[in-house]
Amino acid sequence: MMKSRPRVLLALAALLMGIFALATPSLALLVRPIIIDLNASGTGVNGQIEVVNDRNKPMAIEIKTNSFTLPERGELVLGADAGKDFLIFPAIAQLPPGGRQVFRIRYVGDPAIAQSKLYMFSSSELPVSDAPDNGKARIDVLYSISSVVAVRPPKSKAAISIASVERSVGPDKQPGIRILFQNKGAAHGYVGSTVLDLHSGAWRKSVSADDTGKAFGLGLVPAGARRSLFIPVANVPASGAIDVTIKAAGEV
């Protein structure tokens, strides 16, 4: 009797805090972009996701959509299937070796949303049955790489500020600070490419956009919500209040 073939799912969810898988040539599936901003109505309701088959054999790809939320601290929470909010064409496609496919997406959900809604689009390889090799068990390695699609009310903007700053220690025991960002705007925003100016008494330090990007990833802060993010910072004074000023990269 032929043995069943276990399947291994490689979930490369690009997730923001950091959402996001790094697509490298060793992977079988390349997906771009990893973040898409759309409007709920009018112009800007359309987008696209490009998937490239980086293998020497064909694959079938399916696009699925779920809503998600970001808590104040920790990983995202995946919600229910949200396919009804979008038209996706094609929903499933066959990609030849080295081939590419552009999936066109259109938001058709509520055009009068009060604030941004967040979705996870998973570009997933479907299992393809191959003839068994000499009756031996096989392992199918399946890939799923995710993109974030954020839909906002037209002309809405983010209003991100800093609610609090505290000394903290990172997962690798590195010293740093934890910043609680708050967004009072109707649109989502990002802090992953910002410059942070830190000061405490006579101590001053500027954190570049490259460093905030490494620490925060996209640094997505949902509309009307808070997001607590850690960044490693050396030589933080042991006492005294720490003030942080946030500004866009290139802003004087």
C-alpha positions in Angstrom: 0.0 0.0 0.0 1.3 3.4 -0.9 2.0 5.6 2.1 0.2 8.9 2.5 2.2 12.0 1.6 2.6 14.5 4.4 2.5 18.1 3.3 4.5 20.9 4.9 3.1 24.4 4.8 5.6 27.2 4.9 3.6 30.2 6.0 5.7 33.2 5.1 3.3 35.8 6.4 4.8 39.2 6.1 3.6 40.7 9.1 3.8 43.9 10.3 4.7 44.7 13.0 6.8 43.6 10.9 4.6 41.7 8.6 6.6 40.3 6.0 8.4 37.5 4.5 11.6 38.2 2.8 11.4 36.8 -0.7 14.7 35.3 -1.7 15.8 33.4 -4.7 15.8 30.2 -2.7 12.0 30.4 -2.2 9.6 29.0 -4.7 7.2 31.9 -4.6 7.9 35.6 -5.0 5.1 38.1 -4.3 5.0 41.8 -4.7 4.0 44.2 -3.3 3.7 43.3 0.3 1.5 46.4 1.1 -1.3 47.9 -1.0 -3.2 51.0 0.0 -6.7 51.4 -1.5 -9.6 53.8 -1.2 -13.0 52.6 -0.3 -14.7 54.5 -3.1 -13.9 56.7 -6.2 -10.4 56.5 -7.6 -8.0 54.1 -6.0 -10.2 51.1 -5.4 -8.1 49.0 -7.7 -4.8 47.3 -7.1 -2.8 44.3 -8.2 -0.5 41.6 -6.8 2.2 40.0 -8.9 3.3 36.4 -8.2 6.4 34.8 -9.7 7.1 31.1 -9.9 10.8 30.8 -9.0 10.8 27.0 -9.5 11.7 24.8 -12.4 8.2 23.2 -12.4 4.7 24.5 -12.7 2.6 25.5 -9.8 -1.0 26.5 -9.1 -1.6 29.7 -7.0 -4.8 30.8 -5.2 -5.5 34.1 -3.6 -7.5 34.2 -0.4 -8.6 37.1 1.7 -9.1 37.5 5.4 -9.7 40.6 7.6 -7.3 41.1 10.5 -6.8 43.3 13.5 -3.6 44.5 15.2 -3.7 44.6 19.0 -1.9 47.2 21.0 0.9 44.8 21.6 1.7 41.5 20.0 1.0 39.7 16.7 -1.9 40.3 14.4 -5.2 38.5 14.9 -6.6 37.0 11.7 -10.3 37.4 11.2 -13.0 35.9 9.0 -12.9 35.2 5.3 -13.4 38.6 3.6 -13.5 37.5 -0.1 -16.9 39.2 -0.5 -15.2 42.6 -0.1 -13.1 42.2 -3.2 -13.2 41.1 -6.8 -10.1 39.1 -7.6 -9.2 38.1 -11.1 -8.1 35.4 -11.6 -8.8 33.8 -8.2 -6.6 30.8 -9.2 -3.9 30.6 -11.8 -1.4 28.1 -13.2 2.1 29.4 -13.4 4.7 27.7 -15.7 8.3 27.4 -14.5 9.7 30.9 -14.1 6.3 32.4 -15.1 4.5 35.3 -13.5 0.8 36.2 -13.0 -0.7 39.5 -12.1 -3.8 39.2 -9.9 -6.1 42.2 -10.3 -8.0 43.2 -7.2 -10.9 45.6 -6.7 -12.5 46.7 -3.4 -16.3 46.3 -3.6 -17.1 46.4 0.1 -18.8 49.2 2.1 -17.8 52.4 0.3 -18.7 54.5 3.4 -16.4 53.0 6.0 -15.7 55.3 8.9 -12.1 54.3 9.2 -9.5 52.1 7.5 -10.1 48.3 7.3 -7.2 45.8 7.1 -7.0 42.6 5.1 -4.5 39.8 4.6 -4.2 38.5 1.1 -2.5 35.1 1.0 -1.0 33.9 -2.3 -0.9 30.2 -1.7 0.5 27.3 -3.7 -2.1 24.6 -4.1 -1.1 20.9 -3.8 -0.6 19.3 -7.1 -0.7 15.5 -7.3 2.3 14.0 -8.9 3.0 10.3 -9.7 4.7 8.7 -6.7 8.3 7.8 -6.9 8.6 4.0 -6.4 5.7 4.0 -3.9 7.8 6.0 -1.4 6.4 8.7 0.8 6.8 12.2 -0.5 6.8 15.6 1.0 5.0 18.4 -0.8 6.4 21.8 0.3 3.7 24.4 -0.1 4.2 28.1 0.2 1.9 30.9 1.3 3.2 34.5 1.2 1.0 37.3 2.4 0.4 40.9 1.4 -1.5 43.5 3.5 -4.2 45.4 1.7 -5.4 48.5 3.7 -8.6 50.2 2.6 -9.3 53.7 3.8 -12.0 56.3 3.4 -11.2 58.7 0.5 -9.1 61.7 1.5 -8.7 60.5 5.1 -5.4 60.8 6.8 -3.5 59.2 9.7 -2.8 61.3 12.8 0.0 59.4 14.6 1.6 60.7 17.8 3.4 59.2 20.8 1.4 58.3 23.8 4.2 57.0 26.1 7.8 55.9 26.1 9.4 53.4 28.6 12.7 51.7 29.0 12.5 48.0 28.0 14.4 45.0 27.0 14.1 43.2 23.6 13.6 39.5 22.9 17.4 39.0 22.7 17.9 40.9 26.0 19.1 44.0 24.1 18.4 47.3 25.9 16.1 49.8 24.3 12.8 51.6 24.5 9.1 50.7 24.0 7.1 53.4 22.3 3.3 53.5 22.4 2.1 55.1 19.1 -1.5 56.3 18.9 -3.4 57.1 15.7 -6.4 59.4 16.1 -7.0 59.7 12.4 -9.5 57.8 10.2 -6.8 56.3 8.1 -4.1 53.8 9.0 -0.5 55.0 9.1 3.1 53.7 9.2 6.1 54.5 11.5 8.5 52.1 9.9 10.3 54.7 7.8 10.3 57.6 10.3 13.2 59.3 12.1 13.1 59.3 15.9 14.8 62.0 17.9 15.3 60.9 21.5 16.4 63.0 24.5 16.6 62.7 28.2 18.3 65.5 30.1 21.6 66.2 28.3 21.4 62.8 26.4 20.5 63.0 22.7 20.2 60.4 20.1 18.7 60.3 16.6 17.4 57.0 15.2 17.5 56.8 11.4 14.7 55.6 9.1 16.7 52.5 8.3 16.9 51.6 12.0 13.2 52.2 12.6 12.4 50.1 9.5 14.6 47.2 10.9 12.9 47.4 14.3 9.3 48.1 13.3 9.0 46.6 9.8 6.1 48.5 8.2 5.2 49.8 11.6 1.5 49.8 10.8 -0.7 51.7 13.2 -4.4 51.1 12.6 -6.9 53.9 12.4 -8.3 54.9 15.8 -5.9 52.5 17.6 -2.6 52.2 19.5 0.4 50.2 18.7 3.3 49.4 21.1 6.6 48.8 19.4 10.1 48.1 20.7 13.4 49.5 19.3 16.9 48.6 20.5 18.8 51.7 21.7 22.2 51.6 23.2 23.2 53.8 26.2 19.8 54.8 27.3 20.1 56.7 30.6 19.1 54.7 33.6 16.8 57.3 34.9 14.8 60.4 33.9 12.0 60.8 31.4 12.7 60.0 27.8 11.1 62.2 25.2 10.7 61.1 21.6 10.0 63.3 18.6 8.8 61.5 15.4 9.2 62.9 11.9 9.2 61.7 8.4 12.5 60.8 6.8 14.0 63.8 5.1 12.0 66.2 7.3 14.2 68.9 9.0 
